[in-house]
Structures are given as C-alpha cells and as structure tokens.
Amino acid sequence: MFGITIRHNLLKSGILQGKADIHSHVLPGVDDGSPDLSHSLEILSFMEMEMGFRSVCLTPHVMQDYPNNAAMLRKHFEAFLPHYKGSLQLHLAAEYMLDASFAGHLHDGVLPLAQQHLLVETSYMSAPVGLQDILLDIWHQGYRPVLAHPERYMYMEESDYAALKAKGYAFQLNLLSLSGYYGRRPKQVSEHLLKQGYYDFVGTDLHHLERYEDFLYDMKLTRKQLDTLEQLFENNTMFNDQ
C-alpha cells in the first residue's frame, strides 16, 4: 500500500509568526512592484495580519530598467515611512541586477541587508559575462552575495548550484516557488534545492497581492518542507533588528 503524503496549509502552520521577510517590492512607485501608496499599505497590512511577519525589508530593483540608486531610494523610503501606521518594522535594502550598471553602484554605494549581505540577481535566461568575477568583487568590497531565487535561473544546473555554494555564497528561496506560482521547473528546482539544504534564507518577493494572495492562501507543504522553511525563516531573523 502506498503511503499518503499529508500536506499542511502554510499560513495556518504558524511558521511565519514573528519572522522577517528579507525580499519584497513594497516601496511604492520605484519599480515593477507596488505602484502607489495605497497598494503598499494594503500589502503591508496583509503581511502583518495574514502572514504574521514582525519585520519586512523593502528591496526595490536596481537595474538598467529601473535606474534607482541608494540616495534616491533612501529619500523615497523616508517619505513613505510616516504614512505607515502598522506595527511591522520596516527596513530598506535593494535587489541588484548583475548587469552592466552594477559595477558603478558597487563603487558608489549600495543598500545591503543587515550583516553586510547584498541581495543580487541575474537574468533568468543567461548568466552575466564574468559572473564569478562579479561575485568575487562583491566579496572584496566586504559584502556576502545573497543570490535571490536561484531556482528561477533557467541556465543553472546542479553543478552550477554546487559550485556557488562551495564558494560560500548564500541562496534565498522565493517562497512562492514552492507553490508553482512561477511555473513547473522553478517549483521542481526549489523543492530539490530545499531538500539538499542549499538555501540560507527565504523571502516572499511580493510585488502586489493580485494572484500572489490566492497562491499564499492555498499553499500546502509537507511537514518536512515546513520544518526546513521554518529554519530558513529563523535564519532571516538576523535581519529583524538591523
């Protein structure tokens, strides 16, 4: 007789209570995330009341398509804070695309996560030229690279993940990858990397509530997946009081 795999509802599991989200696009009007103040406040209310987070790090894109910089984002963040009346601790960092503009940002000043961790990403379809050299430059500048959602990079194979982990780079899981939100392959890869213990942190990568919300309410995981996720969220708490 085949065993039945029991799955548990993520939001009802309680593993998010009091935890930190280290990856979100809630700062209004600066990228492809929240377009305005009302949407941002709605998302934060959901993250506090429905998900149970204690703190949220706002990590706008910095890339050629969204030519933000640290000074500009700080200005937007400071203007946004007085409008938020909830109890979440809000922090500012950024998600850096490793494109042709990145070297300039690294030289001029970046917005890291706490403990000198820098959230970075690449194109989903191909690695940037000199990826290993870029990551090494980040190390030499005193930051530990945190590779956002590696499960979504179509060009990466098992050997690529193993090589990156061997060099000490951190991996951040997108929570919704496990739900199938991004498609079949990212779901399968995220499940594999989670099982292999490759992830260090986890983030929502929330851009809006449309569609994300339904997947979060419906998301069910095995007990083992929940236990591993809970440890990743415990790892996130190092960013709670940055």
ChimeraX commands (.cxc) that place a marker at each C-alpha (Angstrom):
marker #1 position 0.00,0.00,0.00 radius 0.5
marker #1 position 1.29,3.42,-0.90 radius 0.5
marker #1 position 1.66,5.98,1.87 radius 0.5
marker #1 position -0.30,9.21,1.74 radius 0.5
marker #1 position 1.74,12.42,1.88 radius 0.5
marker #1 position -0.03,14.82,4.23 radius 0.5
marker #1 position 0.29,18.48,3.34 radius 0.5
marker #1 position -0.28,21.41,5.66 radius 0.5
marker #1 position -1.51,24.92,4.91 radius 0.5
marker #1 position 1.38,27.38,5.06 radius 0.5
marker #1 position -0.45,30.35,6.56 radius 0.5
marker #1 position -2.16,28.19,9.18 radius 0.5
marker #1 position 1.09,26.48,10.18 radius 0.5
marker #1 position 2.30,29.45,12.25 radius 0.5
marker #1 position 5.88,29.29,11.00 radius 0.5
marker #1 position 5.76,32.89,9.73 radius 0.5
marker #1 position 4.73,34.38,13.06 radius 0.5
marker #1 position 7.26,36.92,14.31 radius 0.5
marker #1 position 9.60,36.32,11.40 radius 0.5
marker #1 position 11.30,38.63,8.91 radius 0.5
marker #1 position 10.75,38.90,5.18 radius 0.5
marker #1 position 14.01,39.93,3.52 radius 0.5
marker #1 position 12.80,40.39,-0.07 radius 0.5
marker #1 position 9.82,42.49,-1.16 radius 0.5
marker #1 position 8.88,45.17,-3.65 radius 0.5
marker #1 position 6.57,47.23,-1.46 radius 0.5
marker #1 position 8.20,50.66,-1.70 radius 0.5
marker #1 position 5.72,52.48,-3.96 radius 0.5
marker #1 position 6.43,53.80,-7.43 radius 0.5
marker #1 position 10.07,52.85,-7.85 radius 0.5
marker #1 position 9.97,49.56,-9.80 radius 0.5
marker #1 position 7.56,46.88,-11.04 radius 0.5
marker #1 position 6.23,46.32,-7.53 radius 0.5
marker #1 position 3.66,48.40,-5.70 radius 0.5
marker #1 position 2.60,51.30,-7.95 radius 0.5
marker #1 position 1.35,53.66,-5.25 radius 0.5
marker #1 position 0.91,54.35,-1.54 radius 0.5
marker #1 position -2.46,52.65,-1.13 radius 0.5
marker #1 position -1.19,49.39,-2.66 radius 0.5
marker #1 position 1.88,49.44,-0.42 radius 0.5
marker #1 position -0.19,49.91,2.72 radius 0.5
marker #1 position -2.54,47.11,1.63 radius 0.5
marker #1 position 0.38,44.72,1.09 radius 0.5
marker #1 position 1.94,45.56,4.45 radius 0.5
marker #1 position -1.39,45.05,6.21 radius 0.5
marker #1 position -1.64,41.59,4.61 radius 0.5
marker #1 position 1.92,40.73,5.59 radius 0.5
marker #1 position 1.27,41.73,9.18 radius 0.5
marker #1 position -2.28,40.44,9.75 radius 0.5
marker #1 position -2.48,37.40,7.48 radius 0.5
marker #1 position 1.12,36.24,7.33 radius 0.5
marker #1 position 2.25,37.29,10.80 radius 0.5
marker #1 position 5.59,38.88,9.98 radius 0.5
marker #1 position 7.38,41.03,12.52 radius 0.5
marker #1 position 9.60,42.87,10.06 radius 0.5
marker #1 position 9.82,43.44,6.33 radius 0.5
marker #1 position 12.77,44.57,4.28 radius 0.5
marker #1 position 11.83,46.64,1.25 radius 0.5
marker #1 position 14.20,45.70,-1.58 radius 0.5
marker #1 position 13.46,47.67,-4.76 radius 0.5
marker #1 position 15.10,46.66,-8.02 radius 0.5
marker #1 position 18.28,48.42,-9.03 radius 0.5
marker #1 position 19.00,47.69,-12.69 radius 0.5
marker #1 position 19.22,49.34,-16.07 radius 0.5
marker #1 position 15.43,49.13,-16.48 radius 0.5
marker #1 position 14.95,50.78,-13.07 radius 0.5
marker #1 position 17.93,53.12,-12.64 radius 0.5
marker #1 position 17.48,53.65,-8.91 radius 0.5
marker #1 position 20.39,54.49,-6.64 radius 0.5
marker #1 position 20.94,54.36,-2.90 radius 0.5
marker #1 position 20.38,58.07,-2.23 radius 0.5
marker #1 position 17.15,58.19,-4.23 radius 0.5
marker #1 position 15.75,55.06,-2.58 radius 0.5
marker #1 position 16.56,56.37,0.89 radius 0.5
marker #1 position 14.64,59.53,0.04 radius 0.5
marker #1 position 11.60,57.54,-1.12 radius 0.5
marker #1 position 11.78,55.32,1.95 radius 0.5
marker #1 position 11.90,58.25,4.38 radius 0.5
marker #1 position 8.94,59.87,2.60 radius 0.5
marker #1 position 6.96,56.61,2.83 radius 0.5
marker #1 position 7.54,55.82,6.50 radius 0.5
marker #1 position 5.22,58.48,8.02 radius 0.5
marker #1 position 2.28,57.02,6.08 radius 0.5
marker #1 position 2.67,53.55,7.60 radius 0.5
marker #1 position 0.88,53.17,10.94 radius 0.5
marker #1 position 1.18,49.42,11.46 radius 0.5
marker #1 position 3.48,47.53,13.81 radius 0.5
marker #1 position 5.87,45.97,11.29 radius 0.5
marker #1 position 9.50,47.00,11.50 radius 0.5
marker #1 position 10.37,48.32,8.06 radius 0.5
marker #1 position 13.90,48.30,6.67 radius 0.5
marker #1 position 15.41,49.38,3.38 radius 0.5
marker #1 position 17.81,47.45,1.19 radius 0.5
marker #1 position 17.83,46.75,-2.55 radius 0.5
marker #1 position 17.93,43.90,-5.05 radius 0.5
marker #1 position 20.76,44.43,-7.51 radius 0.5
marker #1 position 20.74,43.04,-11.03 radius 0.5
marker #1 position 24.23,41.95,-12.03 radius 0.5
marker #1 position 24.12,43.88,-15.28 radius 0.5
marker #1 position 26.36,46.49,-16.91 radius 0.5
marker #1 position 25.32,49.14,-14.38 radius 0.5
marker #1 position 26.15,47.11,-11.28 radius 0.5
marker #1 position 29.87,47.94,-11.00 radius 0.5
marker #1 position 29.01,51.62,-10.75 radius 0.5
marker #1 position 26.53,51.01,-7.93 radius 0.5
marker #1 position 29.03,48.84,-6.06 radius 0.5
marker #1 position 31.59,51.62,-6.36 radius 0.5
marker #1 position 29.24,54.49,-5.45 radius 0.5
marker #1 position 27.44,52.77,-2.58 radius 0.5
marker #1 position 24.84,50.03,-2.20 radius 0.5
marker #1 position 21.96,49.23,0.14 radius 0.5
marker #1 position 22.81,45.88,1.77 radius 0.5
marker #1 position 20.73,43.72,4.02 radius 0.5
marker #1 position 21.97,43.66,7.61 radius 0.5
marker #1 position 25.25,41.96,8.47 radius 0.5
marker #1 position 26.77,43.09,5.14 radius 0.5
marker #1 position 24.68,40.74,2.98 radius 0.5
marker #1 position 23.95,42.03,-0.53 radius 0.5
marker #1 position 20.86,40.77,-2.38 radius 0.5
marker #1 position 21.66,40.19,-6.07 radius 0.5
marker #1 position 20.03,38.60,-9.10 radius 0.5
marker #1 position 20.80,37.76,-12.70 radius 0.5
marker #1 position 18.77,37.39,-15.87 radius 0.5
marker #1 position 16.57,34.30,-15.77 radius 0.5
marker #1 position 17.82,33.09,-19.15 radius 0.5
marker #1 position 21.58,33.60,-19.07 radius 0.5
marker #1 position 24.41,34.39,-16.70 radius 0.5
marker #1 position 26.12,37.77,-16.96 radius 0.5
marker #1 position 29.56,37.75,-18.51 radius 0.5
marker #1 position 32.10,37.18,-15.75 radius 0.5
marker #1 position 29.57,36.14,-13.08 radius 0.5
marker #1 position 32.23,34.60,-10.86 radius 0.5
marker #1 position 34.40,37.72,-11.08 radius 0.5
marker #1 position 31.43,39.95,-10.20 radius 0.5
marker #1 position 30.58,37.86,-7.15 radius 0.5
marker #1 position 34.22,37.92,-6.08 radius 0.5
marker #1 position 34.26,41.71,-6.41 radius 0.5
marker #1 position 31.27,41.84,-4.05 radius 0.5
marker #1 position 33.20,39.77,-1.51 radius 0.5
marker #1 position 36.22,42.06,-1.84 radius 0.5
marker #1 position 34.00,45.07,-1.12 radius 0.5
marker #1 position 33.04,43.47,2.19 radius 0.5
marker #1 position 29.64,42.01,1.30 radius 0.5
marker #1 position 28.39,38.43,1.19 radius 0.5
marker #1 position 26.38,37.90,-2.01 radius 0.5
marker #1 position 22.86,36.55,-1.46 radius 0.5
marker #1 position 21.61,35.15,-4.74 radius 0.5
marker #1 position 17.88,35.81,-5.00 radius 0.5
marker #1 position 15.62,33.00,-6.24 radius 0.5
marker #1 position 18.30,30.76,-7.83 radius 0.5
marker #1 position 15.57,28.22,-8.63 radius 0.5
marker #1 position 14.29,30.58,-11.34 radius 0.5
marker #1 position 17.52,30.74,-13.36 radius 0.5
marker #1 position 16.92,28.56,-16.39 radius 0.5
marker #1 position 20.63,28.36,-17.26 radius 0.5
marker #1 position 21.72,26.86,-13.97 radius 0.5
marker #1 position 22.34,23.15,-13.50 radius 0.5
marker #1 position 23.21,21.09,-10.43 radius 0.5
marker #1 position 26.93,21.72,-10.92 radius 0.5
marker #1 position 26.36,25.49,-11.00 radius 0.5
marker #1 position 24.49,25.47,-7.70 radius 0.5
marker #1 position 27.13,23.25,-6.09 radius 0.5
marker #1 position 29.98,25.50,-7.29 radius 0.5
marker #1 position 28.30,28.66,-5.97 radius 0.5
marker #1 position 27.60,27.10,-2.59 radius 0.5
marker #1 position 31.16,25.80,-2.36 radius 0.5
marker #1 position 32.39,29.40,-2.61 radius 0.5
marker #1 position 30.21,30.46,0.33 radius 0.5
marker #1 position 27.55,32.44,-1.50 radius 0.5
marker #1 position 24.10,32.46,0.10 radius 0.5
marker #1 position 20.89,31.37,-1.62 radius 0.5
marker #1 position 17.49,32.97,-1.00 radius 0.5
marker #1 position 14.40,30.93,-1.81 radius 0.5
marker #1 position 11.32,32.65,-3.21 radius 0.5
marker #1 position 8.54,31.29,-1.01 radius 0.5
marker #1 position 6.04,31.12,-3.85 radius 0.5
marker #1 position 8.35,29.00,-5.99 radius 0.5
marker #1 position 7.23,26.04,-3.88 radius 0.5
marker #1 position 3.60,26.73,-4.83 radius 0.5
marker #1 position 4.17,26.60,-8.58 radius 0.5
marker #1 position 3.49,30.30,-8.98 radius 0.5
marker #1 position 6.48,30.73,-11.30 radius 0.5
marker #1 position 5.88,27.51,-13.20 radius 0.5
marker #1 position 6.72,23.83,-13.06 radius 0.5
marker #1 position 10.52,23.98,-13.37 radius 0.5
marker #1 position 11.12,26.56,-10.60 radius 0.5
marker #1 position 8.83,24.50,-8.36 radius 0.5
marker #1 position 10.78,21.31,-9.01 radius 0.5
marker #1 position 14.16,23.01,-8.64 radius 0.5
marker #1 position 13.13,24.79,-5.43 radius 0.5
marker #1 position 11.92,21.53,-3.92 radius 0.5
marker #1 position 15.22,19.88,-4.84 radius 0.5
marker #1 position 17.40,22.70,-3.50 radius 0.5
marker #1 position 15.34,22.83,-0.31 radius 0.5
marker #1 position 15.78,19.10,0.20 radius 0.5
marker #1 position 19.52,19.36,-0.48 radius 0.5
marker #1 position 19.89,22.10,2.14 radius 0.5
marker #1 position 21.20,24.67,-0.33 radius 0.5
marker #1 position 19.07,27.59,0.83 radius 0.5
marker #1 position 20.17,30.01,3.55 radius 0.5
marker #1 position 17.25,32.45,3.60 radius 0.5
marker #1 position 13.70,32.80,2.28 radius 0.5
marker #1 position 11.72,35.79,1.03 radius 0.5
marker #1 position 8.29,36.47,-0.38 radius 0.5
marker #1 position 9.43,38.67,-3.30 radius 0.5
marker #1 position 5.96,40.20,-3.08 radius 0.5
marker #1 position 5.22,42.76,-5.79 radius 0.5
marker #1 position 1.44,43.00,-5.33 radius 0.5
marker #1 position -1.42,40.98,-3.86 radius 0.5
marker #1 position -3.16,40.17,-7.12 radius 0.5
marker #1 position -2.68,36.44,-7.70 radius 0.5
marker #1 position 0.08,36.21,-5.05 radius 0.5
marker #1 position -2.60,36.29,-2.35 radius 0.5
marker #1 position -4.53,33.30,-3.72 radius 0.5
marker #1 position -1.37,31.19,-4.01 radius 0.5
marker #1 position -0.38,32.05,-0.43 radius 0.5
marker #1 position -3.79,31.12,0.98 radius 0.5
marker #1 position -3.82,27.84,-0.95 radius 0.5
marker #1 position -0.17,26.88,-0.43 radius 0.5
marker #1 position 0.28,23.46,1.19 radius 0.5
marker #1 position 3.58,21.80,2.04 radius 0.5
marker #1 position 4.81,18.60,3.63 radius 0.5
marker #1 position 5.80,18.60,7.28 radius 0.5
marker #1 position 9.44,18.20,6.30 radius 0.5
marker #1 position 9.25,21.18,3.92 radius 0.5
marker #1 position 7.62,23.29,6.63 radius 0.5
marker #1 position 10.30,22.34,9.14 radius 0.5
marker #1 position 13.05,23.31,6.70 radius 0.5
marker #1 position 11.28,26.55,5.83 radius 0.5
marker #1 position 10.91,27.39,9.50 radius 0.5
marker #1 position 14.69,27.14,9.90 radius 0.5
marker #1 position 15.20,29.44,6.92 radius 0.5
marker #1 position 12.85,31.98,8.49 radius 0.5
marker #1 position 14.80,31.62,11.73 radius 0.5
marker #1 position 17.90,32.48,9.71 radius 0.5
marker #1 position 16.03,35.56,8.46 radius 0.5
marker #1 position 15.65,36.87,11.99 radius 0.5
marker #1 position 19.26,38.06,11.89 radius 0.5
marker #1 position 17.78,40.90,9.82 radius 0.5
marker #1 position 14.93,41.69,12.27 radius 0.5
marker #1 position 16.73,44.41,14.16 radius 0.5
marker #1 position 19.12,45.73,11.54 radius 0.5
marker link #1:1,2 radius 0.2
marker link #1:2,3 radius 0.2
marker link #1:3,4 radius 0.2
marker link #1:4,5 radius 0.2
marker link #1:5,6 radius 0.2
marker link #1:6,7 radius 0.2
marker link #1:7,8 radius 0.2
marker link #1:8,9 radius 0.2
marker link #1:9,10 radius 0.2
marker link #1:10,11 radius 0.2
marker link #1:11,12 radius 0.2
marker link #1:12,13 radius 0.2
marker link #1:13,14 radius 0.2
marker link #1:14,15 radius 0.2
marker link #1:15,16 radius 0.2
marker link #1:16,17 radius 0.2
marker link #1:17,18 radius 0.2
marker link #1:18,19 radius 0.2
marker link #1:19,20 radius 0.2
marker link #1:20,21 radius 0.2
marker link #1:21,22 radius 0.2
marker link #1:22,23 radius 0.2
marker link #1:23,24 radius 0.2
marker link #1:24,25 radius 0.2
marker link #1:25,26 radius 0.2
marker link #1:26,27 radius 0.2
marker link #1:27,28 radius 0.2
marker link #1:28,29 radius 0.2
marker link #1:29,30 radius 0.2
marker link #1:30,31 radius 0.2
marker link #1:31,32 radius 0.2
marker link #1:32,33 radius 0.2
marker link #1:33,34 radius 0.2
marker link #1:34,35 radius 0.2
marker link #1:35,36 radius 0.2
marker link #1:36,37 radius 0.2
marker link #1:37,38 radius 0.2
marker link #1:38,39 radius 0.2
marker link #1:39,40 radius 0.2
marker link #1:40,41 radius 0.2
marker link #1:41,42 radius 0.2
marker link #1:42,43 radius 0.2
marker link #1:43,44 radius 0.2
marker link #1:44,45 radius 0.2
marker link #1:45,46 radius 0.2
marker link #1:46,47 radius 0.2
marker link #1:47,48 radius 0.2
marker link #1:48,49 radius 0.2
marker link #1:49,50 radius 0.2
marker link #1:50,51 radius 0.2
marker link #1:51,52 radius 0.2
marker link #1:52,53 radius 0.2
marker link #1:53,54 radius 0.2
marker link #1:54,55 radius 0.2
marker link #1:55,56 radius 0.2
marker link #1:56,57 radius 0.2
marker link #1:57,58 radius 0.2
marker link #1:58,59 radius 0.2
marker link #1:59,60 radius 0.2
marker link #1:60,61 radius 0.2
marker link #1:61,62 radius 0.2
marker link #1:62,63 radius 0.2
marker link #1:63,64 radius 0.2
marker link #1:64,65 radius 0.2
marker link #1:65,66 radius 0.2
marker link #1:66,67 radius 0.2
marker link #1:67,68 radius 0.2
marker link #1:68,69 radius 0.2
marker link #1:69,70 radius 0.2
marker link #1:70,71 radius 0.2
marker link #1:71,72 radius 0.2
marker link #1:72,73 radius 0.2
marker link #1:73,74 radius 0.2
marker link #1:74,75 radius 0.2
marker link #1:75,76 radius 0.2
marker link #1:76,77 radius 0.2
marker link #1:77,78 radius 0.2
marker link #1:78,79 radius 0.2
marker link #1:79,80 radius 0.2
marker link #1:80,81 radius 0.2
marker link #1:81,82 radius 0.2
marker link #1:82,83 radius 0.2
marker link #1:83,84 radius 0.2
marker link #1:84,85 radius 0.2
marker link #1:85,86 radius 0.2
marker link #1:86,87 radius 0.2
marker link #1:87,88 radius 0.2
marker link #1:88,89 radius 0.2
marker link #1:89,90 radius 0.2
marker link #1:90,91 radius 0.2
marker link #1:91,92 radius 0.2
marker link #1:92,93 radius 0.2
marker link #1:93,94 radius 0.2
marker link #1:94,95 radius 0.2
marker link #1:95,96 radius 0.2
marker link #1:96,97 radius 0.2
marker link #1:97,98 radius 0.2
marker link #1:98,99 radius 0.2
marker link #1:99,100 radius 0.2
marker link #1:100,101 radius 0.2
marker link #1:101,102 radius 0.2
marker link #1:102,103 radius 0.2
marker link #1:103,104 radius 0.2
marker link #1:104,105 radius 0.2
marker link #1:105,106 radius 0.2
marker link #1:106,107 radius 0.2
marker link #1:107,108 radius 0.2
marker link #1:108,109 radius 0.2
marker link #1:109,110 radius 0.2
marker link #1:110,111 radius 0.2
marker link #1:111,112 radius 0.2
marker link #1:112,113 radius 0.2
marker link #1:113,114 radius 0.2
marker link #1:114,115 radius 0.2
marker link #1:115,116 radius 0.2
marker link #1:116,117 radius 0.2
marker link #1:117,118 radius 0.2
marker link #1:118,119 radius 0.2
marker link #1:119,120 radius 0.2
marker link #1:120,121 radius 0.2
marker link #1:121,122 radius 0.2
marker link #1:122,123 radius 0.2
marker link #1:123,124 radius 0.2
marker link #1:124,125 radius 0.2
marker link #1:125,126 radius 0.2
marker link #1:126,127 radius 0.2
marker link #1:127,128 radius 0.2
marker link #1:128,129 radius 0.2
marker link #1:129,130 radius 0.2
marker link #1:130,131 radius 0.2
marker link #1:131,132 radius 0.2
marker link #1:132,133 radius 0.2
marker link #1:133,134 radius 0.2
marker link #1:134,135 radius 0.2
marker link #1:135,136 radius 0.2
marker link #1:136,137 radius 0.2
marker link #1:137,138 radius 0.2
marker link #1:138,139 radius 0.2
marker link #1:139,140 radius 0.2
marker link #1:140,141 radius 0.2
marker link #1:141,142 radius 0.2
marker link #1:142,143 radius 0.2
marker link #1:143,144 radius 0.2
marker link #1:144,145 radius 0.2
marker link #1:145,146 radius 0.2
marker link #1:146,147 radius 0.2
marker link #1:147,148 radius 0.2
marker link #1:148,149 radius 0.2
marker link #1:149,150 radius 0.2
marker link #1:150,151 radius 0.2
marker link #1:151,152 radius 0.2
marker link #1:152,153 radius 0.2
marker link #1:153,154 radius 0.2
marker link #1:154,155 radius 0.2
marker link #1:155,156 radius 0.2
marker link #1:156,157 radius 0.2
marker link #1:157,158 radius 0.2
marker link #1:158,159 radius 0.2
marker link #1:159,160 radius 0.2
marker link #1:160,161 radius 0.2
marker link #1:161,162 radius 0.2
marker link #1:162,163 radius 0.2
marker link #1:163,164 radius 0.2
marker link #1:164,165 radius 0.2
marker link #1:165,166 radius 0.2
marker link #1:166,167 radius 0.2
marker link #1:167,168 radius 0.2
marker link #1:168,169 radius 0.2
marker link #1:169,170 radius 0.2
marker link #1:170,171 radius 0.2
marker link #1:171,172 radius 0.2
marker link #1:172,173 radius 0.2
marker link #1:173,174 radius 0.2
marker link #1:174,175 radius 0.2
marker link #1:175,176 radius 0.2
marker link #1:176,177 radius 0.2
marker link #1:177,178 radius 0.2
marker link #1:178,179 radius 0.2
marker link #1:179,180 radius 0.2
marker link #1:180,181 radius 0.2
marker link #1:181,182 radius 0.2
marker link #1:182,183 radius 0.2
marker link #1:183,184 radius 0.2
marker link #1:184,185 radius 0.2
marker link #1:185,186 radius 0.2
marker link #1:186,187 radius 0.2
marker link #1:187,188 radius 0.2
marker link #1:188,189 radius 0.2
marker link #1:189,190 radius 0.2
marker link #1:190,191 radius 0.2
marker link #1:191,192 radius 0.2
marker link #1:192,193 radius 0.2
marker link #1:193,194 radius 0.2
marker link #1:194,195 radius 0.2
marker link #1:195,196 radius 0.2
marker link #1:196,197 radius 0.2
marker link #1:197,198 radius 0.2
marker link #1:198,199 radius 0.2
marker link #1:199,200 radius 0.2
marker link #1:200,201 radius 0.2
marker link #1:201,202 radius 0.2
marker link #1:202,203 radius 0.2
marker link #1:203,204 radius 0.2
marker link #1:204,205 radius 0.2
marker link #1:205,206 radius 0.2
marker link #1:206,207 radius 0.2
marker link #1:207,208 radius 0.2
marker link #1:208,209 radius 0.2
marker link #1:209,210 radius 0.2
marker link #1:210,211 radius 0.2
marker link #1:211,212 radius 0.2
marker link #1:212,213 radius 0.2
marker link #1:213,214 radius 0.2
marker link #1:214,215 radius 0.2
marker link #1:215,216 radius 0.2
marker link #1:216,217 radius 0.2
marker link #1:217,218 radius 0.2
marker link #1:218,219 radius 0.2
marker link #1:219,220 radius 0.2
marker link #1:220,221 radius 0.2
marker link #1:221,222 radius 0.2
marker link #1:222,223 radius 0.2
marker link #1:223,224 radius 0.2
marker link #1:224,225 radius 0.2
marker link #1:225,226 radius 0.2
marker link #1:226,227 radius 0.2
marker link #1:227,228 radius 0.2
marker link #1:228,229 radius 0.2
marker link #1:229,230 radius 0.2
marker link #1:230,231 radius 0.2
marker link #1:231,232 radius 0.2
marker link #1:232,233 radius 0.2
marker link #1:233,234 radius 0.2
marker link #1:234,235 radius 0.2
marker link #1:235,236 radius 0.2
marker link #1:236,237 radius 0.2
marker link #1:237,238 radius 0.2
marker link #1:238,239 radius 0.2
marker link #1:239,240 radius 0.2
marker link #1:240,241 radius 0.2
marker link #1:241,242 radius 0.2
view
